[in-house]
Amino acid sequence: MVSGFDDYLGLEWDPGSDGRAQVRLTAVERHLNPHGTVHGGVLGSLADVASTKAVESFAPHTLGVTIELKITYLSPARRGLLVADAHVIKRGRTITIVETEIKQDQEWVAHAIGTFIIRG
């Protein structure tokens, strides 16, 4: 279910499973910065949501809460489809580490790694 900020951004996803999730965004005019490329905050949000969905894929009613997210921007993203693939690399009882890659046209545009608290 998409709502609020995710809906405003236009994020789409299917339920993740086994510590993996994919979130998609079709970047349009409202996602661009003054240079005509996708704003870094949009890519950060895309990485954050994909990572959270990966954490939450392990069990129903699990809530992943971001406590740290580092993103490295690798190349400018432009209008069009962006795909964020996230996977859990270390699952603990209360803390989980997730890695996310964001691609456009099969090319990396950003890489993120985040730390999440598990609630629920």
C-alpha positions as CSV (number, residue, x, y, z in Angstrom):
1,M,0.0,0.0,0.0
2,V,1.4,3.4,-1.0
3,S,0.4,6.5,0.8
4,G,1.5,10.0,1.9
5,F,5.1,10.9,0.8
6,D,5.6,7.6,-1.1
7,D,2.4,8.4,-3.1
8,Y,3.5,11.9,-3.8
9,L,6.9,10.7,-5.2
10,G,5.1,8.0,-7.3
11,L,6.9,5.0,-5.8
12,E,5.7,1.5,-6.8
13,W,6.6,-1.9,-5.4
14,D,5.5,-5.4,-5.0
15,P,5.7,-7.2,-1.7
16,G,9.3,-8.1,-1.0
17,S,10.4,-11.5,0.4
18,D,13.3,-13.1,2.2
19,G,15.1,-9.8,2.8
20,R,14.8,-8.5,-0.7
21,A,12.6,-5.7,-2.2
22,Q,12.4,-3.7,-5.4
23,V,10.9,-0.2,-5.6
24,R,10.4,1.7,-8.9
25,L,9.9,5.3,-9.7
26,T,9.3,7.0,-13.0
27,A,11.1,10.3,-12.7
28,V,9.2,13.2,-14.1
29,E,9.6,17.0,-14.0
30,R,8.7,17.4,-10.3
31,H,11.6,15.1,-9.4
32,L,14.3,17.2,-11.1
33,N,16.7,19.7,-9.7
34,P,17.6,23.0,-11.5
35,H,20.2,21.2,-13.5
36,G,17.6,18.9,-15.1
37,T,18.7,15.7,-13.3
38,V,16.9,13.8,-10.5
39,H,17.3,15.5,-7.2
40,G,19.5,13.7,-4.7
41,G,16.8,13.7,-2.1
42,V,14.5,11.8,-4.4
43,L,17.2,9.1,-4.9
44,G,17.8,9.1,-1.1
45,S,14.0,8.5,-0.5
46,L,13.9,5.8,-3.1
47,A,16.9,4.0,-1.4
48,D,15.3,4.5,2.0
49,V,11.9,3.0,1.0
50,A,13.5,0.1,-0.8
51,S,15.7,-0.7,2.2
52,T,12.8,-0.5,4.6
53,K,10.7,-2.8,2.4
54,A,13.6,-5.4,2.4
55,V,13.7,-5.3,6.3
56,E,9.9,-5.6,6.5
57,S,9.8,-8.5,4.0
58,F,10.7,-11.0,6.7
59,A,7.5,-11.0,8.6
60,P,4.0,-9.4,8.5
61,H,3.6,-6.4,10.8
62,T,7.3,-5.8,11.0
63,L,8.4,-2.2,10.9
64,G,11.8,-1.1,9.8
65,V,12.9,2.2,11.1
66,T,15.9,3.9,9.6
67,I,18.7,4.9,12.0
68,E,21.4,5.6,9.4
69,L,21.5,5.8,5.6
70,K,24.6,6.5,3.5
71,I,24.1,7.1,-0.2
72,T,26.8,7.4,-2.9
73,Y,25.7,9.2,-6.1
74,L,27.5,7.5,-9.0
75,S,26.0,9.3,-12.1
76,P,23.2,11.7,-12.8
77,A,19.7,10.2,-13.1
78,R,17.3,11.7,-15.6
79,R,13.6,11.5,-16.4
80,G,12.5,7.9,-16.8
81,L,12.4,4.6,-14.9
82,L,14.6,4.2,-11.8
83,V,14.8,0.8,-10.1
84,A,16.0,0.3,-6.5
85,D,16.9,-3.2,-5.6
86,A,17.5,-3.7,-1.9
87,H,18.7,-6.8,0.1
88,V,19.5,-7.4,3.7
89,I,23.2,-8.2,4.2
90,K,23.1,-8.7,8.0
91,R,19.9,-9.5,10.0
92,G,20.1,-9.2,13.7
93,R,17.5,-9.4,16.4
94,T,17.0,-5.7,16.6
95,I,19.4,-4.2,14.1
96,T,19.6,-5.0,10.3
97,I,22.0,-3.8,7.6
98,V,20.7,-3.3,4.1
99,E,22.4,-2.6,0.8
100,T,20.5,-0.9,-2.1
101,E,21.5,-0.2,-5.7
102,I,19.6,2.2,-7.9
103,K,19.8,1.8,-11.6
104,Q,18.5,3.5,-14.7
105,D,18.6,1.8,-18.0
106,Q,20.7,-1.0,-16.3
107,E,23.4,1.6,-15.3
108,W,24.1,2.3,-11.6
109,V,23.2,5.8,-10.5
110,A,23.4,5.4,-6.8
111,H,24.5,2.9,-4.1
112,A,23.2,3.0,-0.5
113,I,23.8,1.2,2.7
114,G,21.6,1.6,5.7
115,T,21.1,0.5,9.3
116,F,17.6,-0.2,10.6
117,I,15.9,-1.0,13.9
118,I,13.3,-3.7,13.7
119,R,10.0,-3.0,15.5
120,G,6.9,-5.2,15.8
